[in-house]
Amino acid sequence: MKTLVVVYSRTGNTLSVARRIAEYLEANLEVIDDKTNRKGVLGFLRSGYEAVRKRIPAIAEPKQDPGDYDLVIIGTPIWAGQMSSPVRAYLTRFNGHFKQVAFFATSGTGGHVKAFEEMAEISGAKLVATMELTMEQLKRGGDWDSIKSFIEKVSS
């Protein structure tokens, strides 16, 4: 199955999970290039505000067309109980282009269920699997059992 892993990561946590998934599945990796400065406290606050307000920020044109893939796995941090605004921009940009999707999120506060539901709605595609990893799991080096279970679901 031709698979693309798409990710946005402000701090690198979500990206590290995406790299593990892409490597294991031998999938292509697309990192969403956000044009907004999200560094420091102001960047953190701006990010939460955009997520709650469901803003769609400018992102660079992706290198890969998700329509060329059987499955697109999309990773996002959870901001204020919402998907990140760069992921919202990506999903909106490619609405209707996805065949099947799977989602994963990294979160310190939860909110993944609502985010996954909205991501599925915006994508317009069949949802295959979801996974959330907490900051506690990431601090311990990630939860390889959860990642393996997720990979098994998307591979079947």
ABEGO torsion letter per residue (X at the ends): XBBBBBBBBAAGAAAAAAAAAAAAAGBBBBBBBBABBABEAAAAAAAAAAAAAGBBBBBBBBABBAAABABBBBBBBBBGGBBBAAAAAAAAAABGABABBBBBBBBAAEGAAAAAAAAAAAAGBBBABBBBBBAAAAAAGEBAAAAAAAAAAAAX
